């Protein structure tokens, strides 16, 4: 049974996992506002990249304080197209950081990745790399590329910031990794 914010004890923190299709407009708007507050360089394409998959949402006393999403993408590695759970839009409100909310959201998303995808991947900001590495995500050491409308193009600016969560498929972390095409940041 779900309780209303007024019925919950003060300080109640709730983590919810829901598909984009199951989120109402108010929740999506709150998530977008949160991410624009967390990231100075957030774009409309960045927000769009976080849609269409599963969202891990952290509410405290009924207020959204954290968001993360996993969306399906295709990546090419060792001549195989792999089903990738790509993590997007991970952010916690500044005054609520350091309390385990990011870890709680990632726990939920990592369970989805392990059970539904060949691997997980994400592009980490410099200040988040230690967080992901501490959770078992591995730095991709090989070259990265994107399968663009004009063919495969290297994405050297992404090298050194991509992390993968290995699953059932054996990965060569020094090999090539190519993502599918999308508008905005491809990784």
SULZI-V287064 format. One record per residue. N is the residue number from 0. SS is DSSP state (@ for helix, = for strand, . for the rest). BURIAL is + if it has 9 or more other ideal C-beta (glycine too) atoms within 8 Angstrom, else -. Layout:
n=N ss=SS burial=BURIAL
n=N ss=SS burial=BURIAL
//
This chain:
n=0 ss=. burial=-
n=1 ss=. burial=-
n=2 ss=. burial=-
n=3 ss=. burial=-
n=4 ss=@ burial=-
n=5 ss=@ burial=-
n=6 ss=@ burial=-
n=7 ss=. burial=+
n=8 ss=. burial=-
n=9 ss=. burial=-
n=10 ss=. burial=-
n=11 ss=. burial=-
n=12 ss== burial=-
n=13 ss== burial=-
n=14 ss== burial=+
n=15 ss== burial=-
n=16 ss== burial=+
n=17 ss== burial=+
n=18 ss== burial=-
n=19 ss=@ burial=+
n=20 ss=@ burial=-
n=21 ss=@ burial=-
n=22 ss=. burial=+
n=23 ss=. burial=-
n=24 ss=@ burial=-
n=25 ss=@ burial=-
n=26 ss=@ burial=+
n=27 ss=@ burial=+
n=28 ss=@ burial=-
n=29 ss=@ burial=+
n=30 ss=@ burial=+
n=31 ss=@ burial=+
n=32 ss=@ burial=-
n=33 ss=@ burial=+
n=34 ss=@ burial=+
n=35 ss=@ burial=+
n=36 ss=@ burial=-
n=37 ss=@ burial=+
n=38 ss=. burial=-
n=39 ss=. burial=-
n=40 ss=. burial=-
n=41 ss=. burial=+
n=42 ss=. burial=-
n=43 ss=@ burial=-
n=44 ss=@ burial=+
n=45 ss=@ burial=+
n=46 ss=@ burial=+
n=47 ss=@ burial=+
n=48 ss=@ burial=+
n=49 ss=. burial=+
n=50 ss=. burial=+
n=51 ss=. burial=-
n=52 ss=. burial=+
n=53 ss== burial=+
n=54 ss== burial=+
n=55 ss== burial=+
n=56 ss== burial=+
n=57 ss== burial=+
n=58 ss== burial=+
n=59 ss== burial=+
n=60 ss=. burial=+
n=61 ss=. burial=-
n=62 ss== burial=-
n=63 ss== burial=+
n=64 ss== burial=+
n=65 ss== burial=+
n=66 ss== burial=+
n=67 ss== burial=+
n=68 ss== burial=+
n=69 ss== burial=+
n=70 ss== burial=+
n=71 ss== burial=+
n=72 ss== burial=+
n=73 ss== burial=+
n=74 ss== burial=+
n=75 ss== burial=+
n=76 ss== burial=+
n=77 ss=. burial=-
n=78 ss=. burial=-
n=79 ss== burial=-
n=80 ss== burial=-
n=81 ss== burial=+
n=82 ss== burial=-
n=83 ss== burial=+
n=84 ss== burial=+
n=85 ss== burial=+
n=86 ss== burial=+
n=87 ss== burial=+
n=88 ss== burial=+
n=89 ss== burial=+
n=90 ss== burial=+
n=91 ss== burial=+
n=92 ss=. burial=+
n=93 ss=@ burial=-
n=94 ss=@ burial=-
n=95 ss=@ burial=+
n=96 ss=. burial=+
n=97 ss=. burial=-
n=98 ss=. burial=-
n=99 ss=. burial=-
n=100 ss=@ burial=+
n=101 ss=@ burial=+
n=102 ss=@ burial=-
n=103 ss=@ burial=+
n=104 ss=@ burial=+
n=105 ss=@ burial=+
n=106 ss=@ burial=-
n=107 ss=@ burial=+
n=108 ss=@ burial=+
n=109 ss=@ burial=+
n=110 ss=@ burial=-
n=111 ss=@ burial=+
n=112 ss=@ burial=+
n=113 ss=@ burial=+
n=114 ss=@ burial=-
n=115 ss=@ burial=-
n=116 ss=. burial=+
n=117 ss=. burial=-
n=118 ss== burial=+
n=119 ss== burial=+
n=120 ss== burial=+
n=121 ss== burial=+
n=122 ss== burial=+
n=123 ss=. burial=+
n=124 ss=. burial=-
n=125 ss=@ burial=-
n=126 ss=@ burial=-
n=127 ss=@ burial=+
n=128 ss=@ burial=+
n=129 ss=@ burial=-
n=130 ss=@ burial=+
n=131 ss=@ burial=+
n=132 ss=@ burial=+
n=133 ss=@ burial=-
n=134 ss=. burial=+
n=135 ss=. burial=-
n=136 ss=. burial=+
n=137 ss== burial=+
n=138 ss== burial=+
n=139 ss=. burial=+
n=140 ss=. burial=-
n=141 ss=. burial=+
n=142 ss=. burial=-
n=143 ss== burial=+
n=144 ss== burial=+
n=145 ss== burial=+
n=146 ss== burial=+
n=147 ss== burial=+
n=148 ss=. burial=-
n=149 ss=. burial=-
n=150 ss== burial=-
n=151 ss== burial=-
n=152 ss== burial=-
n=153 ss== burial=-
n=154 ss=. burial=+
n=155 ss=@ burial=-
n=156 ss=@ burial=-
n=157 ss=@ burial=+
n=158 ss=. burial=+
n=159 ss=. burial=-
n=160 ss=. burial=+
n=161 ss== burial=+
n=162 ss== burial=+
n=163 ss== burial=+
n=164 ss== burial=+
n=165 ss== burial=-
n=166 ss=. burial=+
n=167 ss=. burial=-
n=168 ss=. burial=+
n=169 ss=. burial=-
n=170 ss=. burial=+
n=171 ss=. burial=-
n=172 ss=. burial=+
n=173 ss=. burial=-
n=174 ss=. burial=+
n=175 ss=. burial=+
n=176 ss== burial=+
n=177 ss== burial=+
n=178 ss== burial=+
n=179 ss=. burial=-
n=180 ss=. burial=-
n=181 ss=. burial=-
n=182 ss=. burial=-
n=183 ss=. burial=+
n=184 ss=. burial=-
n=185 ss=. burial=+
n=186 ss=. burial=+
//
